[in-house]
Amino acid sequence: MDDSTREMRALAIAATQKIKPGPRDTWNVPSQSGKGNYWVCLEEGFGPFCSCPDFETRGMACKHLMAVEIVMRRETTDGDVTV
């Protein structure tokens, strides 16, 4: 999967899935297949990180991490995240 495909899938996840914030700058992102969830961590010193196989293999931004970034941009107003 190339980066543009990852971005398109990230947009779809951000538009259709309930991405929930967790503790310490983590996010719970449902799998696109509907089989489970992945944890994305953006905390400085620990992240960025995603528990999906794509991120573990490539060590680069995956569609789940990109989806969290999209949601954060969309839902952030004056530095406060509204969920």
C-alpha positions in Angstrom: 0.0 0.0 0.0 1.5 3.4 -1.0 1.2 6.6 1.1 -1.6 8.1 -1.0 -3.7 4.9 -0.4 -2.9 5.1 3.3 -4.1 8.7 3.3 -7.4 7.9 1.6 -8.0 5.1 4.0 -7.1 7.4 6.9 -9.7 9.9 5.7 -12.3 7.1 5.5 -11.5 5.9 9.1 -11.7 9.5 10.4 -15.1 10.0 8.7 -16.8 6.7 9.6 -15.2 5.3 12.8 -15.5 6.4 16.4 -11.9 7.3 17.4 -11.7 7.6 21.1 -9.1 9.3 23.2 -7.4 7.3 25.9 -4.9 8.1 28.7 -1.7 10.0 28.2 -2.2 11.1 24.5 -3.3 7.7 23.3 -6.2 7.0 20.9 -8.3 3.8 20.4 -8.9 3.4 16.6 -11.2 0.7 15.3 -9.9 -1.6 12.6 -11.3 -0.9 9.2 -12.2 -4.6 8.9 -14.2 -4.4 12.1 -12.1 -6.9 13.8 -10.6 -5.2 16.8 -8.9 -1.9 17.6 -5.5 -0.4 17.4 -3.8 1.9 19.9 -2.1 5.0 18.6 0.2 6.9 20.9 1.3 10.5 20.2 2.8 11.2 23.6 6.2 12.9 23.3 9.0 10.5 24.1 6.8 7.4 23.3 5.2 8.2 20.0 4.2 8.3 17.4 3.3 4.7 17.6 0.5 2.4 16.4 0.0 -1.2 17.4 -1.0 -2.3 13.9 1.1 -4.7 11.8 1.7 -2.0 9.1 3.3 0.4 11.6 5.3 -2.4 13.3 6.7 -3.5 9.9 7.4 -0.1 8.4 8.0 2.0 11.5 6.3 4.9 9.6 2.8 6.6 9.8 0.0 4.1 9.1 -3.6 4.9 8.2 -4.6 4.7 11.9 -2.0 7.3 13.0 -3.0 9.5 10.1 -6.7 9.1 11.0 -6.0 10.3 14.6 -4.1 13.3 13.2 -7.1 14.1 11.0 -9.5 13.9 13.9 -7.3 16.0 16.1 -7.1 18.7 13.4 -10.8 18.6 12.8 -11.9 18.6 16.5 -9.3 21.0 17.9 -10.4 24.6 18.6 -8.1 27.0 20.3 -5.9 24.2 21.5 -8.7 22.2 23.2 -9.8 18.9 21.8 -13.6 18.5 21.7 -14.7 14.9 21.8 
